[in-house]
Amino acid sequence: MSKAVQDDSTDMLSAEGLATLVRLLAANARARVARADIDGRHVWIKRYDVERQPFGKLLHRAISPLLPVFLRSSRAAPGSLGVERERRKMNLFREAGLPVADIVFGNEAVLVLSDVGRVAQARLGDLHAADPAAHDALLVTLAEGLGDAHRAGLCHGRPHPRDMFLPDPAKGDGRVGFLDFEEEPEAVMPLAMAQARDLWLLFLQITARAISPDTPAHAFTAYHGAAPAAVLPPLARLVAFFHRWLTPLRLLPETLLGKDALYAVKATSFLKHALDAGPASAPSLQATGHERPRGQS
């Protein structure tokens, strides 16, 4: 086991809990991620010794040196390297005061993580029909949360509502939390570009999910108010590249586009317009009722 993994190891399992974990691993030998009850609490078991790399991902990694910097693949991190990467990035987010899961147990092949409750994607599903205003306010909160992480000098790698959560406000922290640190683009490109890539990926979701047409602008304003200004120039480079390459797709009816292509067209078109107009021209949060004190949900 590498020293980096040993130094930040947290073992919260009892002897009985460890025996339960061993039985679960044996019974689910090929499961990459599984939810379980151990020592009277819900946990998530992540394995790093069973993942198979899809051909597309292997090809992407092989041709990465030939691609624009923002399209490059994170370095391969099989087995213990993947464990080390996830633990290291979790520790960085935790040290910056951003919520992450607790590491209940870890070794070279397995991490057992505490359950953080309902992730943002599930909450968005609950709110979509029941409370559209709260649904879109949560999208704005996620954008601001990513800005908080970027201001702390961090990069998630693939921010998505399924990898973000809001802790129970009763526990004293309403900031956006993060899960699944399996990508590290900041290791293969400048940090500001990796953060710009983060923002573009999150806006694939925000522009696709927003109920109100004004919500992406509110989300961009919230992100820009929290994030470092250094992200905007590389974001402009990234968006200009995709805007050129996606021009033929923008001419097609939405019904003919696949989900991924539609998300990319919507996000890129919005960000191009927002950057051309300037962040200051985006509608203010206060004018829309989406305003909230910093650090609250």
N, C-alpha and C positions, 0 to 999 in steps of 0.2 A: 504494500500500500504506500502511495506517495506521501511525503511529509505534509503537503498541503491538505490532503484529506484527513490525516491524523490530527493535525493541529486544531481544526474547527469541528471535530466530531462531537456530536451530542447524542448520548445514549440515554433515553428516557424509558426504556423498556424494562419491565421486571423479568425475572428468569422465566416465569410462566408466559409472559408476553413474547419473549424471544422464542420460546418453544412453539408458540402459536404461529409466529412469523415463519419459522422454518417449515412447519406443516403447510402453510398457505403457499409458500414458494414451491414446494414439491408438488402440490396439487394443481398449481397453475403455472407450469413450467414455461409456457410460451407467452404468457400475458405480459404485455409491456407496462400497462398501468392498471391497477385494481384498487377498489375501495374495500376496506375491511374494518372490523371491530377488533381492536386489540387493547387489552388492559382497560376495558370499559369505555373506550372512546373511539370515534371514527377517525380513521387515518387513510392516507393514500400511499400505496406501494408502487414505486417506480423502479423498473429494472432497466439496466443499461447493457446487459449481456445477451439480450435476445432480439434486439432491433435489427431488421434487415433494411438495407438501403435501397429504396426504389431506383430503377434504372435512370429515371429522369433526374434524380438528385445526384447520382454518380456522374452523369453526363455534365450537369451544371457545374459540379466541382472540377471536372477535368478541363472545361473550357473557360473557367473563371478568369485566368490570366489574360484572356483575349477580350474580355468584356469591359464595358465602362465600369468605373470603380464601384458605383452604387449597385451594380448587378452582380457583384462577386459573391461567391458562396462563402459561408463561414467555414473555417478549417474543420476537417473531420475530427471527431472526438469520441472514438469508440470506447466502450467499457469504462474503465476507471478514469479515463480522461474526460468522459462525459460527466461522471459523478463529480470530479474535481471542478469542472467548469460551472456546473449548476450550483455547487456549494459556494464557490468563490463569488459568483454574481449575486447569489442570495445574500451573502454576508455584506457585500458592498451596498446593496439596497437597504439592508437592515441598519448598517452603520450610518446611512444617510437619513435615517428616521422614517423610511418608507415601509409600510407593512408587507411582510412576507410570511409564508408558512413557517412553523417551527420544524426543525429536523429532529424527529423522534429517534431515529436510528439510521446509521449509515455504514456501509463498508465499500469495497471496491466495485461492487456490482449493483448495489441496491440502496435506495433512499426511501425511508418511511417518513412521510410528511404529515403534519397535523391538518385536519380538515378546517377550511376557512369559511365554511358556510356556502351560501349561494353565490356563484360567480356572477359577474355583471351581465353576461349573456342570458342567464336564466332570469335575472331581475328584469332585463329588457323585455323578455318574453312575457313575464307576468304583467308588465305595465302597458304593453303595446295597445291593447284594447281597453283595459280598465282605466288608465290614466295617461293619455297621450302626452300631456304637458310634462308629467313626471318622467315619462320615457325619454323625451328629448332633453330634459334637464340632466338626466343621467349621462347621455351622450356628451353633453357639454362638460360635465364633471370628469369624464374619462379623458377628454382632451386636456383639461387643466392638469389632471394627475400625471399625464405623460410629460407635460411641460415642467411639472415639479421635479420629475426624475431627471429630465434633461438639464435643468438648472443645477442639479447636484452633480453634474458631470457623468451621468450614467446613460446607458443605452439598453433597452430591453432586447431588441433583436427581431421580434415578431409580435408586436402588441396587437391584441385582439380581445374583444369583450370576454371570451372564454378564458383568457389568461389574466384577467383583472378582477378585482373584488373590492368591496367596501366593508371594512370591519364594522362590527356592531358599535354604533355611536355611544351606547351605554358604557362601553369599555374605554371611552375617552379619546378615540381616534377615528375621525371620519375621512381621513385621506384615502386615496385610491391605493390599493395594494396590488402586487404583481405576483404571478405564478409562471412556472415553466420557462426557465432560463436556459434553453437548449441551443440558442443561436448567439454568436458573438461577432457580428459584423465589424464592431469597432476594432477587432484584431487584424482586419484585412483592409481597412479604409480609415481615413481620418474620422475622429469622433464626431465632428459636426456633420459630416456626410452620413455617418451611421444613424445619427439622430434624425436627420432629414428623411432618411429611408423609413425610420420608425414612424414618423408623422404621416408620410404617404400611406404606409400600410394601415395605420389606424383610420385614416380618412376613407380608405376603401370601404370600411364598415360604417363610418358615420354618415357618409353621403348616401349609402345604400339603405340605411335603416331609418334615417330621419323622417319623421312624419310631417313636420312643418318645413316648408322650403327655406325658411330663415335659419334653421338650426345649424347647418354647417358653418354659416358665417359667425354665429354666436360661439360655436366650438373653436373656430380658428382664432377669434378674439381672445377667448379664455386661454388657449394654448400660448398664444403670443405674449399674453400678459405674464405668464409664468416662466416661459422658456428663455434661454439666452438668445440674443439677437444674432449670434454667429451661425445659427441654424438656417437663417433665411437665404443667404447666398447659395449654399449648396442645394437647398430645397429648390431654388429657382432653376439650377442646372438640371436637377433630376426631372422636374416637372416639364421643362422645355424639351428634354429628350423624349419623354413619353408622349407629350402633346404632339410632337411631329410623327412619331411612329403609330399613334392611335388615330390619326386623322381619317384614314379610310373607314375605320370602325364607326366613327361619329356620323358618317353619312348613312349608315344602315339603321333601319327601324330597331328599336329596343327588343322587339319580339324575336329578332333574328340573332341576337347576341347571346352567347352563353353567360352564365352568372359571373364568372371571373372577368370576362371582357367588359361586361356592363359595369361592374364595380370599378374597374380601372378607368373606363371612360368617364364615369361620373366624378370620381375623385380627382382625376387629373384635370378635367375641365374646370371643376370648382377651384382647385388650388391655383391654376393658371390665372383665373379671373381675380382671385383674392390677392395674389402677388402683384398682378398688374395694377390693381386698384390701390394697393397699399393697405396694411393692417388697420391703420387708423380710420379708414373709410368704412370698415365693417360695422354693422349695427352694434351698438353697445349692449352689454348684457342688462344693464339697469333699465334700459328702455323696453325690454321684453319681459320682464318679470323673472328672468333666469338668474338674477344676481343672487349671490349667497356669500356669507363671510368666508374668508379663506380658511381651509381646513375643515369645512363642514360639508355634509352631503345634503 
